[in-house]
Amino acid sequence: MQDIKPYKPFVAGLAGFIFWLVACPQLWGQGNQKRFLSKEEYSLWSKLVARKLSNDGNWASYLLLYESKKDTLFVKNTRDNATYHFPNAKDGEFNGESEFACIARDTLLLQNLRTGNLIKTSNVFDFVFSANQKFLAILIKQADEKYTLEIQDDSGKTRERVCDVSQWYFEPQHKGIVYATISGENHSIGFIKLEAGMIKEMILSNYKSAFQNLIWKNNTIAFLQNKKDSPLLLNYNIKNGRLKELDPTSQKGFPPDMKISAELYNSLMVSDDGNRIFFWLKENKERLPNIDSNAVQIWNTKDRLLFDHKKYIGEYSLLDKMAVWSVKENKFLQITDRQLPRGFLSTDYTQAFIFDPIAYEPQNSFDGPFDLYVVDLQTGKRKCILEHYDSDQMPIPSPNGQYLLYAKENNWWIYNTKKDIYTNITLDMSESFFRGDQDMPISASPYGIGGWTADGFIILYDKYDLWQVALDGSAKKRLTEGREIQKTYRIKDLVSGFRLNDIEAKKTTLDLKSGLILETKDKNTGASGFSKWILTTGISDMVWENKKINQLSKASNVDCYLYIEQSYELSPMLMVYDGFSKQIFKTNKQQEHFYWGKAEAIEYIVNGKKLQGILYYPAGYNNATKYPMIVHIYERQFQYFNDYQNPTLYCSDGFNVSNFTQQGYFVLLPDMAFEIGNLADSTTKSVLAAVDAVIEKGLVDPKKLGLIGHSFGGYETDLVITQTNRFAAAVSGAAWTDLISSYLYVGATFRRPDFYRAEHDQLRIGKSLFEDINSYLKNSPVLQAVNVNTPLLGWTGEEDRHIHSLQSMEFYMALRRLGKTHTLLVYPEEEHNLDQRKNQKDLTQRIGQWFDYYLKNGKQYQWMKNDFQ
């Protein structure tokens, strides 16, 4: 451990280099004279990630990410310019207003924010500050893949040291740590309280089998003892010091052909009162089917799961089963089983909701419907409460455990689990709570919910506003008036989500009397911000800008907020709001020395529907020049209107707006209006309507248009060039081209049929291949390849199985047979997006060269030529 003397903080490495250049503008040229950015200078740019505020908002942490991978974490005082930097660290924790700690590679950096002293501790894997800010717990790596636990007090003195730690778990409120140790063949488990005074206690010592899967909640510590033949579940009550054990070999009702699962990924769960311990059961290996890779595969069309799913993922019915042990009564209950293998818990831990996710297989959607059962964890009785539930919104338990919210037939419903009553709480309401703007052949998705209140209401979202609705549907009130001004309000979840995990829901409730923090957006202009809603006075804007406002977080003790502000022309700034907004850091100050583009909204009409797109101007735009234009297509892209984009050669799909604006192109990102079963026509109409809207402005050379897309956008690109010759060149990456072969494909990610992609997802046919084969034929680029006259550059990862690389190769073969101009790049050991930096750079550069040749009369590189040239 090394104690570094106080020093004046400064920014080092690349960040310091940038600061030096900005501080010395003569290095760039005279005064504010601007120049064009070279590709070699792209690496000067960084990306900003807001991390957190200290409890009282006096300090903020943020991360800068660099192409060089010399990422640096910073801590800055929000009142003055005092700054500390931590190269190679990603995140950290404040200890009140006095300390900050983070791990850089494997070194713990403990920064005293008052004195400037920095203490380094090597080989640290994990750490935590105690809730009372008086202790620091550190896990230091040993040479034998175990750890030493050190507890230091606020003076830096080591108060406790525990060697040979194999597992640990921090109490969620940071009031202590429970740990297991291994010394030779002896295994022990103990815990340390980090409260007013540090207290260490041992629970079990010198046992011959390991302790694992530790959890600490309130006064309960639960864990497994991994005996070889039959693991045990143990419960320790901190308050009375009693230890109880569930032994499967003697427990009444325990299934004889199962044992407690000792898989480390199977976390234990504990009810709030500590009486119920939830754990997992493992099937007897002898009962599990053994798929012999050398044996004949049997594929039956009536099987609920494809053979690939059984082989690579497994059968749901054979997954580990959830069970509960009621400690006081010493009662065991198996919750899920082979018939109903999945489930989640009510928030009061008295009920479970279980289902079979493949109950209605085989079917043609991504997720099939299921029947939902409620289980009384006291009696074990089951009851089916929802039949054929097919919403993509999983039912949400209420914080008090009494209600279940679910979506059905474009309405929100409440099921009262205690009274067995179903209530449609949105019946006959004036506004819809389900999206009406979806252009896929699927049921409308809900806009979502804001949360539950403590006094019997739920906050629902329509397209714009918040609604307060009673759980029995008797009272309904709109809380905001966003619809009138086309402004969308959403509650900012400063805690994160409604679930702790897939099994447990959170108990948090909204207090309307204390007010709400709302994120606000105008989707028509790209403006955004955040507001305060107060019960008596309604909405008041805190921040509202024609910019992108995001990454909002709050200091825990005061009304102080950290956020990022940006637009395409304005590099992201780290901002603090405590009654008024203040910039505390701005990224990429070197931008002011270069020409930069600008973003402009455009509007156009497709089949009577008004759409928007983003038009980016070239850097150093000269209105006396007509420029070439790159059109990037996907689905709806106007949502990115105020996104700042760093120029970079390392693009996973080869496309970057700022690269092209710096290289003298207009760039257009249009929104689409799709017609079900008719993407060939509707995609082309949308693209050309947007292009024509730009051409009418007189900015772009209509003969110098390029088209580019990746994945679904790649499919659109290949499809559009079979419908029009308006584009002088095109680039298509990882595209579908043959809707018939892709329809009859097993998706490698989820090992299920890809029927859903065409029937219910992006390909938007809406019917099966056998109900509407003509739509599959006319919307398959490979079958329309004879119409292609646009020089096409295609690319794919050779190992892509998300959209199989053979789709790109099919199109290549069709264009080869037809004698068309096409080059296909196949990247070995790459999948749907390119991950290797050398390949990202290669693709980005080749795409630039392709467009330069066809749109700017640039050089024809050797790789573009055939082997006779």
BELNORMO-V650017 format. One record per residue. N is the residue number from 0. PSI is psi in degrees with one decimal (NA if undefined). Layout:
BEGIN
N,PSI
N,PSI
END
This chain:
BEGIN
0,134.9
1,132.7
2,116.4
3,135.5
4,157.0
5,143.7
6,163.0
7,116.9
8,147.2
9,167.4
10,124.5
11,179.7
12,-143.5
13,-38.3
14,-40.9
15,-35.5
16,-42.9
17,-44.5
18,-41.4
19,-42.6
20,-41.0
21,-37.3
22,-15.8
23,70.9
24,-18.6
25,-20.8
26,-22.8
27,-15.7
28,-172.2
29,125.1
30,-128.2
31,18.6
32,126.2
33,157.3
34,171.5
35,145.6
36,132.0
37,158.3
38,-30.6
39,-19.4
40,-2.1
41,-32.9
42,-10.5
43,-18.9
44,146.8
45,161.5
46,144.7
47,132.5
48,119.8
49,131.9
50,-79.6
51,166.0
52,150.0
53,166.2
54,-41.8
55,7.6
56,14.2
57,-18.7
58,146.1
59,142.4
60,144.7
61,158.7
62,135.3
63,127.3
64,130.4
65,152.4
66,-31.0
67,-8.6
68,10.2
69,59.1
70,146.1
71,134.9
72,136.2
73,149.8
74,125.6
75,140.0
76,131.6
77,-7.8
78,-28.3
79,-163.2
80,8.6
81,126.4
82,140.1
83,145.9
84,148.5
85,87.7
86,140.2
87,1.3
88,151.0
89,-34.5
90,166.5
91,-174.4
92,140.9
93,144.3
94,89.2
95,-137.0
96,5.1
97,-24.8
98,156.6
99,137.9
100,145.5
101,166.2
102,122.0
103,112.3
104,-104.8
105,23.9
106,125.9
107,126.8
108,114.4
109,107.2
110,122.0
111,115.9
112,-12.7
113,-42.5
114,-19.9
115,-4.8
116,138.1
117,126.6
118,129.5
119,136.7
120,122.2
121,159.9
122,36.0
123,134.3
124,-34.9
125,161.0
126,165.1
127,143.7
128,143.5
129,157.1
130,-33.1
131,5.1
132,16.7
133,-11.7
134,152.1
135,121.9
136,128.9
137,136.0
138,113.6
139,131.4
140,133.3
141,172.2
142,-17.6
143,28.6
144,21.9
145,-176.6
146,153.9
147,126.3
148,122.2
149,134.3
150,118.7
151,146.5
152,-177.8
153,-4.1
154,-2.0
155,-0.9
156,135.7
157,115.9
158,-24.2
159,143.4
160,124.2
161,120.6
162,164.5
163,37.9
164,130.2
165,-34.5
166,157.6
167,164.1
168,123.7
169,129.4
170,133.1
171,-30.2
172,7.3
173,39.6
174,2.6
175,-179.2
176,136.1
177,141.0
178,154.5
179,145.7
180,155.9
181,120.6
182,103.6
183,-121.7
184,8.2
185,134.9
186,137.3
187,162.4
188,138.0
189,-178.9
190,159.1
191,124.3
192,133.0
193,61.2
194,-138.5
195,-45.6
196,146.7
197,128.1
198,127.7
199,132.7
200,143.2
201,139.5
202,-50.9
203,143.1
204,146.6
205,50.3
206,161.3
207,-2.8
208,152.7
209,150.0
210,137.8
211,178.5
212,51.8
213,145.9
214,145.7
215,120.9
216,121.2
217,-118.1
218,14.5
219,132.2
220,125.7
221,150.8
222,169.1
223,147.5
224,113.5
225,70.7
226,142.9
227,-48.6
228,-28.7
229,93.4
230,149.1
231,151.5
232,129.3
233,149.1
234,126.7
235,125.7
236,112.1
237,-35.7
238,-45.8
239,-2.6
240,16.2
241,138.5
242,127.4
243,155.2
244,136.6
245,112.8
246,112.1
247,-30.7
248,-19.9
249,-2.3
250,128.0
251,131.3
252,-4.2
253,128.8
254,127.2
255,-21.1
256,15.2
257,167.2
258,166.4
259,130.1
260,129.5
261,19.6
262,133.2
263,-25.4
264,-10.9
265,89.4
266,143.7
267,156.8
268,148.2
269,135.1
270,161.8
271,-35.7
272,-2.1
273,1.6
274,-27.2
275,126.3
276,123.2
277,133.2
278,-170.1
279,146.3
280,141.2
281,137.6
282,152.1
283,125.8
284,-31.1
285,-21.3
286,-12.5
287,138.1
288,141.7
289,111.2
290,111.6
291,117.7
292,-17.2
293,-5.6
294,163.8
295,132.4
296,135.4
297,113.0
298,113.0
299,129.0
300,-18.9
301,-1.9
302,141.9
303,-31.4
304,145.4
305,155.8
306,-40.0
307,-39.5
308,-44.7
309,-37.8
310,-46.2
311,-28.1
312,-38.6
313,169.3
314,136.8
315,-37.7
316,-18.3
317,4.6
318,162.7
319,141.4
320,143.7
321,140.8
322,166.1
323,141.7
324,115.7
325,109.9
326,-48.7
327,-43.3
328,-5.6
329,52.7
330,134.4
331,141.3
332,124.7
333,128.9
334,-55.0
335,158.2
336,-168.5
337,-31.0
338,-35.7
339,81.8
340,-10.1
341,156.0
342,172.3
343,166.1
344,152.8
345,157.9
346,-19.5
347,3.9
348,25.7
349,-12.4
350,156.7
351,150.5
352,120.0
353,155.1
354,166.1
355,111.1
356,-14.5
357,29.7
358,-33.8
359,20.7
360,152.9
361,142.7
362,-179.3
363,8.3
364,170.2
365,-55.3
366,130.6
367,167.1
368,165.2
369,164.0
370,132.0
371,129.8
372,145.6
373,138.7
374,125.8
375,115.5
376,-5.9
377,-44.6
378,-22.2
379,0.1
380,141.1
381,151.2
382,134.4
383,123.9
384,-21.3
385,128.0
386,138.8
387,49.0
388,122.3
389,13.7
390,148.8
391,-2.4
392,111.3
393,142.3
394,144.2
395,118.9
396,146.9
397,156.9
398,-26.0
399,-1.0
400,0.2
401,-23.7
402,158.4
403,124.2
404,134.5
405,161.1
406,137.3
407,126.2
408,49.1
409,32.0
410,156.0
411,135.1
412,150.8
413,130.6
414,121.6
415,107.6
416,-24.4
417,-37.6
418,-3.9
419,48.3
420,135.3
421,132.8
422,125.9
423,102.6
424,-7.9
425,12.5
426,130.7
427,18.3
428,150.9
429,-33.1
430,152.0
431,142.9
432,13.5
433,142.1
434,129.2
435,-0.2
436,10.7
437,135.0
438,28.5
439,153.3
440,63.4
441,165.9
442,147.4
443,136.6
444,148.6
445,152.2
446,-21.1
447,-177.8
448,152.8
449,-25.1
450,177.6
451,146.1
452,162.5
453,-13.3
454,30.4
455,28.8
456,165.0
457,145.7
458,118.9
459,157.0
460,134.6
461,-161.6
462,-34.2
463,-36.0
464,172.0
465,136.8
466,135.5
467,115.7
468,131.6
469,149.4
470,-15.0
471,7.3
472,7.2
473,-23.6
474,136.6
475,128.7
476,132.1
477,128.3
478,-22.4
479,168.0
480,52.5
481,-30.4
482,-39.3
483,-28.0
484,14.4
485,38.2
486,130.6
487,130.2
488,134.4
489,139.9
490,129.3
491,115.8
492,102.0
493,-1.1
494,-31.0
495,95.8
496,173.8
497,-5.2
498,144.5
499,-34.8
500,-169.0
501,-17.3
502,-38.9
503,137.2
504,157.9
505,157.3
506,7.2
507,143.7
508,160.7
509,137.7
510,98.8
511,-27.2
512,-27.9
513,-8.8
514,169.6
515,145.9
516,126.3
517,135.9
518,137.8
519,141.1
520,146.4
521,104.4
522,-14.4
523,-25.1
524,-17.3
525,-1.6
526,151.6
527,173.0
528,-157.1
529,153.4
530,166.7
531,126.3
532,127.0
533,137.6
534,-41.0
535,-27.9
536,-11.8
537,-143.8
538,136.6
539,127.7
540,134.3
541,-49.7
542,129.4
543,114.1
544,154.6
545,56.9
546,177.8
547,121.2
548,119.7
549,-175.7
550,45.8
551,132.9
552,167.4
553,145.3
554,141.7
555,-29.2
556,-19.8
557,166.9
558,72.3
559,133.8
560,143.3
561,135.7
562,171.8
563,139.0
564,134.1
565,164.3
566,178.5
567,-34.8
568,-18.1
569,111.3
570,143.9
571,138.1
572,140.0
573,124.2
574,151.3
575,136.0
576,120.8
577,47.6
578,-30.8
579,160.3
580,143.2
581,131.0
582,129.6
583,-14.1
584,139.2
585,132.1
586,159.7
587,51.4
588,-19.4
589,-15.2
590,-32.0
591,-13.9
592,-1.6
593,153.7
594,144.2
595,153.0
596,-176.3
597,159.4
598,139.1
599,137.7
600,137.6
601,155.4
602,149.5
603,164.0
604,131.7
605,116.6
606,41.8
607,0.0
608,129.1
609,126.2
610,164.3
611,157.9
612,170.5
613,126.8
614,118.9
615,129.5
616,148.8
617,149.0
618,138.1
619,32.1
620,133.5
621,117.2
622,-4.8
623,-2.6
624,141.1
625,127.6
626,158.2
627,161.3
628,136.7
629,129.1
630,115.9
631,127.6
632,146.2
633,-105.7
634,-100.9
635,117.6
636,-5.6
637,-21.5
638,-16.8
639,13.6
640,-41.6
641,20.3
642,128.2
643,142.8
644,114.1
645,137.5
646,139.8
647,148.1
648,-3.8
649,78.9
650,129.6
651,-19.0
652,7.7
653,-1.1
654,135.4
655,122.6
656,-49.1
657,-31.9
658,-48.2
659,-37.9
660,-34.3
661,-23.7
662,14.8
663,30.4
664,145.9
665,148.8
666,131.7
667,129.3
668,96.2
669,150.1
670,155.1
671,151.3
672,105.6
673,146.7
674,131.7
675,129.2
676,6.2
677,52.6
678,-32.3
679,-46.7
680,-47.3
681,-36.5
682,-44.7
683,-43.4
684,-43.2
685,-46.2
686,-46.5
687,-32.9
688,-40.9
689,-43.4
690,-44.0
691,-35.8
692,-34.3
693,-42.5
694,-38.8
695,-22.1
696,-12.4
697,22.2
698,-26.9
699,142.8
700,113.7
701,-12.9
702,-0.8
703,61.2
704,133.2
705,149.4
706,137.0
707,145.3
708,160.3
709,142.5
710,-121.3
711,-36.2
712,-32.1
713,-41.4
714,-46.5
715,-42.4
716,-49.5
717,-36.4
718,-44.9
719,-40.5
720,-6.9
721,-9.9
722,-20.5
723,152.5
724,20.2
725,-21.3
726,135.3
727,-19.6
728,156.9
729,155.2
730,128.8
731,126.0
732,133.7
733,54.4
734,147.8
735,142.0
736,-24.5
737,101.6
738,-17.2
739,-50.6
740,-35.1
741,-32.3
742,-38.6
743,50.0
744,146.6
745,114.5
746,127.6
747,-24.4
748,-46.1
749,-4.3
750,47.8
751,163.2
752,147.1
753,19.3
754,-40.6
755,-28.6
756,-39.1
757,-39.2
758,-32.0
759,-0.7
760,-147.3
761,-35.0
762,-19.5
763,38.7
764,-41.7
765,-11.0
766,165.7
767,165.3
768,-32.8
769,-11.7
770,-28.6
771,63.0
772,-28.9
773,-37.7
774,-36.2
775,-36.5
776,-48.7
777,-17.8
778,13.5
779,110.9
780,-36.2
781,-28.8
782,-8.8
783,14.8
784,-25.1
785,-22.7
786,-5.0
787,124.3
788,6.1
789,125.8
790,126.2
791,130.3
792,121.6
793,157.7
794,153.2
795,152.8
796,130.1
797,-29.7
798,11.5
799,121.4
800,-2.5
801,-54.1
802,109.1
803,138.2
804,-22.9
805,-23.4
806,-43.9
807,-37.2
808,-34.3
809,-45.7
810,-38.7
811,-45.6
812,-38.4
813,-46.0
814,-31.5
815,-46.3
816,-31.5
817,-3.1
818,28.8
819,165.6
820,109.1
821,136.3
822,131.5
823,128.1
824,123.9
825,116.8
826,113.7
827,149.9
828,28.1
829,154.5
830,-136.3
831,-37.3
832,147.4
833,127.5
834,-30.4
835,128.7
836,-37.3
837,-35.7
838,-35.3
839,-46.1
840,-42.3
841,-47.9
842,-45.4
843,-43.2
844,-40.3
845,-38.7
846,-43.1
847,-42.5
848,-37.5
849,-49.6
850,-38.0
851,-39.5
852,-46.0
853,-24.0
854,-16.8
855,14.9
856,38.7
857,-169.6
858,139.6
859,108.9
860,157.7
861,-35.4
862,-17.8
863,-16.8
864,154.6
865,173.5
866,1.1
867,-10.5
868,NA
END
